[in-house]
Amino acid sequence: MNFRFALAALTSAILAVTSTASAQQPIVIKFSHVVAVDTPKGKAADYFKKLAEERSKGRVKVEVYPNSQLFKDGEEMEAVQLGSVQMLAPSLAKFGPLGVREFEVFDLPYMFDDYAELHKVTAGPVGAGLFKKLESKGIVGLAYWDNGFKVMSANKPIRMPADYKGLKMRIQSSKVLGDEMKALGSIPQVMAFSEVYQALQTGVVDGTENPPSNFYTQKMQEVQKYLALTNHGYLGYAVIVNKKFWDGLPADIRTTLEGAMKDATKFANDIAQKENDDALEAVRKTGKTEILTLTAEQKSAMKKALVVVHKENESRVGKDTLAEVYKETGFKP
């Protein structure tokens, strides 16, 4: 009898230890992105990791995978839907191909004059309404992160619309961005971000558009002779999470992560402008890429050539969405 009691006690002890160990296993969040660690998005992802792990007291472990280590541009959206990764911060252009075309309103050229106008949209009811549309795709939108305003690059001077004629320009997969390049007379080339440097180096494409931080951290100054400060479009990200995973988290953990994301978002948006200014200065110092500042006349010509894209894509992004954004920003087409 004593032996049976001892065996039962031992079994209970083993189960208790196993249960305790299991309870102590952290919740793992794989956070994948396609840019370098030292970009605004890369730094913000690492900051979110730090806050989430500290505030959850080790109950959450965030594994950040930068530079397309896990998935490339064209693969990551499917990966988060399938649960292969839990969290992404894809550029806003990625949601059009997913079937939520309203997000392509952010790709429209010269839509926002500055961050203040932009944040009226992302931090307001328009941004929240767009996130709501992702839930049917198995995705929850958590935050909008800025990168910055885009500049154009090529291996010839590009100051006026006519300078773009015939150039093969790399873009993300977005019909709006394709129409933008066509409006300039160039040939849009959809390509994964991780492949752009080699494509520029080998002449597969002639140029591209990027915020300065992406241009510099991908060393594009080594393969592009000119950078025009067009500031013609915005590149931002939406931090998203697999809905099934998110809904299945303990309520207190979800609250902790929401707080960490809120603070990481402020961090991301605070550093975006400075990171791009610093990157531009770093490009200038290399002496490899000539930076072209457009005159008022040149900027006006670019704007005139590109705003036609708004009307062309009105039915695609939704007339109501467009009207809501115009109302928030004061834009007059």
N, C-alpha and C positions, 0 to 999 in steps of 0.2 A: 504493500500500500504506500509506504513511504517513497518507494521508487517511483510509483505512478504519480504521486503528488509532486515529487521533485522534477519529473519529466514535464508535467503540465506547467509547473512554475517556469522551467527553463524555456519551454515553448512560448509561453506568454511573454517572457523577457525578450526573446528573439524577435517576436512580432512587434513588441513595443519599440525596440531599437530600430527595426526595419521601418516601422511607421514614422518614427521621429526623423530618421534619415530622409525618408521620402518627403516628409513635410518640409524639410529644410532645403530640398532641391530648389534652386532659384528658377523663376519663370524666365525663359530665354527669349529675347526678342532679336531676331536677325534683321538688321537695318542695312539695306543695300543701296548704294548710289553709284553714279557713273563718273563723278568728277574727282579731282585730286583732294587730298586731305587739307591742303592749305588754301582752299577756296572758301567763300562765305558759307556755302552749304556743307562742305567738309568740316569746317570748324564748328558749325552749329550742331551737326550730327554728333560730334564728339562731346560737345557741351551738354546736349540732351542725355547722352550716355552717363556722363558724370552725375548730373542732377538726379536722374532716375535711380541709379544704383545707390547713391548716398541717401536719398529721401525714403527709399523703400527698405533701407537697412539690409541690403543684400538679398532681398526677396526677389528682385528683378536683376537680370544680367542682360545688358545690351551689347550685342556683338555688331560692330560697324564694319562694313565691307566696302571700301571706296574703290574708285578707278575701275569699275566694271569687273571686279574680282569674281563676283558670282554670276551676274547677268548683264548682258549688253542692253542698249537702249530698247531694241525691239523685243526683248525677252522678259523684261522685268515686270511689266504689267500683268502678264499671264502668271508669272511666278507668285505675285502677291495674291492674286485671285485663287490660285491653287493652294496657297499656304506654304509654298516652298521657302518664302521669306515672310516675315510678319509686317515689316515696315519699309516704306520707300519714300523718297522725296523727288518724284519725277517732275520734269518741267511741265508747265501747264499745257503745252502743245500736245502732250502725250494722250490727253483725254479725248480728243477728237476721234482718233482711230479706234478708241475704246467704245465709241458710240455716243459720247456726251459732247456734242459739237459746240455747245454753248461756251465751253472753256476756251475755244479758239478766239473769243472776243479779245482775250489778252494778247493775241498775236497780231491784231490789227495795227498797222503802222501809224505812228504819231497819235495814238489814242490817249496817252498820258503825258502831260508836260513835266511832271515831277512826282516824287514819292508821296507828297501830300494828297494829290489827286488820286493816285493809285490806291492808297490806303482807305480812302472813302469807299472804294469798291470792295477790296479784300476783307476789310474789317467790318463791313456793314452788311445789310440784308442781302445784297446781291451775291456776295461771297458765300454767305450761309446757304442761300438758295441753290447755288451751284453744287455745294457739298452734298446737299440733300439728294441730288440727282445721281450720286455715285452709289448710294446704298443698294439699289437694285442690281448693281454690278458686283455686289459682295465686298464693297469697300467703304470705309468710314474716313472722311476727311477731317484731319485734326488741326491743320494750320497752313497758312500761306507764308512762305519764306521768300524774301527778295534775293535776287542776285544783282540785277542792275539793268541799265539801259544799254542796248546793243550798238556796236560799231561795226562797220564793214571793213573787210581786208581783201587785198588782191596783190598781184605782182605788177600792177600798173597803177598810175594815179587814178583815183576815183573821186571826183569832186561833183560832177553833174550826172544826171540820169543817162545821158548818151555814153558816158564812160563805161557803163556796165553792159553795153550791147555785146551779146555773144559770149560773155563770160559764163563758165560753168560754176555755179555757186552752191556750196553745200548748205542744206537746210535740214531741220528736223522734219519728221513725217507730219506735215500739216498742210492742208490745201490752201489755207490762208497765206502761209509763208511761200508756198509755190506761186500763188497769184502775185504776191509782193515782188518776187524776182522777175516774173514775166512782165510785170508793169514797168520794170526797168530795162526790159529787153534782154535779160540774161536767162540762162538755162538752169532751172532748179535741179539739184541732185540730192535726193534723200539718202542719208548715210548715218550710221551709228557714230556717236561722238568719239568712241574709242578708236575709230578708223580714220579720223579726219587728218591727223598729222601726216600719216603716210600717204594719204590721197593728195594732200597739198604738195608733199615732197616729190611725188612721182608725176604730178600734173594731171591726175585723174580728175581733180577739180582745180579751178583757178583761184577761188576765194571762198570766203564764208562770212557769217555774222556771229558775233559773240559779245558778251560783256568783256571788258578788258581783263578781269580776273581769270576767266576761262582761257582767253587768248594767251596770257602770259604763263599760266601754270601748265598749259599743254605745250609750251615752247614753240608756239606758232610763229614767233618772231624769227625763228631760224629758217622758215620756209615761206614767209610773206614779206614783201618789200614795202607795202604801204598799208596804213591803217587810217581810215577816214572817220572822224568824230561826228558821225551822223546822228547818233542817239535816236534812231528812227523807231525803235521798238523796245519792248520790255521782255526780259527773261526772268521769270519767277518760278517757284516750285510749290507744289502742294504736298505736305506731309500726309501720307495716307497709311492706313493699317487694314489688315484683313479683318472683315466684319465679324466673322465667326470667332476668331481669336479674341478680338476686342470685347465682344459681348460676353465671352466666357470667362473673362478675368474677374477676380474678386472685386467687389465694388470699391473697397478702400484702395486697392492697387490702381484701379482705373482712375480714381480721383487724384492719387499721387502722380500718376503719369500725365494727367491733364495739366496739373500745376507745373510739372517739369517742362512740358511742351510749351506752355504759355511763356515761361521765362526764357526758354531756348529760342523762341520766336522773337522776343524782344532783342535778345543778343544777336540773332541772325540779321535782323533788319537794321539794327544799330551799326553793325560793322560793314554792311554791304557797300555803302557809298565810299567809305574809307578804303576798303579792300580794292575797289576798282580804281580809285584815284592813285593808290600806291602801285598797283599793277601797271597802270599807264605810265607812271614815272619810271618804273623798272624797265619797261619796254623801251622807253626813250633812251635810257642810259646804256642799253646794249648797243645802240647805234646801228642795229641791223634793220630796223623797220622805221621808215619815215612816217611821222604822225601828221596827218593833214587836218587842219582846222578849217571848217567851211565858213565862207563868208555868208552874210545874211542873204544875199542873192542866191548863192548855191543851195543853202538850206531851204529856201523858199521853193526853189525848183524841184528839190527832192520831195518835199512835202506835197507839192502839187501833183507830181507823178505818182505818188503812192496812196494818197487818200481815196483814190478811185476804188481801191481794194475794199473799202468799207461797204460801198454800195453793191459791189459784186458778191459779197459774202453775207449780205443782210439776211437772206433766207436760210443760209447755213447756220449761222450763230443764233438766229432767232431775232426777229424784229423787236420783240418785247425786251429781250436781253440787251440788245444794242441801245434801245431807248433808255433803259434803266441806267446803263453805264454813262451814256451821254448826259443824263440828268445829274448824276453824281459828280461828274468831272466838269460839266459846263462846256463840253466839246461841241463845236458847231461845224458840221461837215460842209 
